[in-house]
Amino acid sequence: KGLVRLLAGLDAADRLKRPPRTTFTEEEQNFWQRFGVFHVCRHPPALSYADFAQHTRVDGVPPQQLLAAAAECFKEVRGKVAGLLGLPPGIVSPEQFADLTG
């Protein structure tokens, strides 16, 4: 969620380089190429293109607001990771600990 908001904010602020639009591939076709493989899964149900487009639309939202929302997501994750690292030994495996601190 934080990464999507970060990218939306950077895009809204014209800070991302995008490939030139072509007539070869439409946005919906890109969606199916990226996420089509997940439609074979029964649970959880896969997201439709219409839902994806609706939930990723940020028209009219200022870049600063999107970036602030991304920062809040990252702050929340940092707190959750700190909580996991504070658990008694043995609850978090060495591999999980390495992932959280790496």
N, C-alpha and C positions, 0 to 999 in steps of 0.2 A: 504494500500500500504506500509506504514511504517512498519507494523508488519510483512508482508510477507518478506520484505527486511531484517528486523532484524533477522528473523528466518533463512533465507537463508544464511546470513552472519555468524550466530552462527554455522549453520550446516557445512558451508564451512571451518570454523575454528576448526571443530571437538569439539565443545563445547556443543552439544546436545546429550543426550542419546536417542538412537533409539532402538525400540524393534528389536530383531533378525529377519532377513528376513526368511520367511517360504514359503513353496510351497503351502500353503493353500490360500493365498490371494495375488493377483497381484496388482500393483499400479493402474491400470485402474479400477479394481473392488473396491478398496478403494475409488476412485473418485466417482463412482456411488453410493456407500453406503453413502458417505458424502453429495453429491450434487444432487443426483437423484430426491429428492423431489422438487427441483426448476424447474425441467423440465416440470412440469404441468402448470407453469406460462407462459402466452403468451408474456407479456411485462414486463421487457425487455427480449429479447430472452436469453435462458440459454446458458451457455458456454459448448462447446463440450469438450470431453476429449483431443482431439488433440490440441485444442486451449489452454486448461489449461496447458498441458505439454509444449507447445511452450512458453507460457508466464511465466512459472515458472522455466524454464531452465536457469541456471546461470553458466554453464560450462565455466571454464577459467576466471571467474571474481574473482579477489582477495577478500578475506573476508573483508579487510579494506575498499575496495570500496563499497561493499554491506552495511557495517555498516555505512559508511559516508552517503550513499544515504538514509538509514533509519533515520539517525539523521536529515537530511535535511527535510524529511517528517514531523518528529515530531516538528521541529522548525517552519515549515509552519503552522501546526495545532495550536501550541501555540500562534502564531500571530493572527490567525483567532478567537481563543477563547478570546483573549484579546480584539479584536475588538467587539465581541458580548457583552462582559461584560461592555464595555464602551458605549453601546447604552442607550438612555434615558429610564427612568423607564417606565414599562408597555409594552415595545416591547418584552422583554424576560420574559416569565412567571416565577413565583416562582419555579415551577418544573424544567423548563429548566435551570434556574440559579443554582439550587441545583445540577443538572447533570453536569454543566460546572465547578462548584467549588468543588464538592464532591470528 
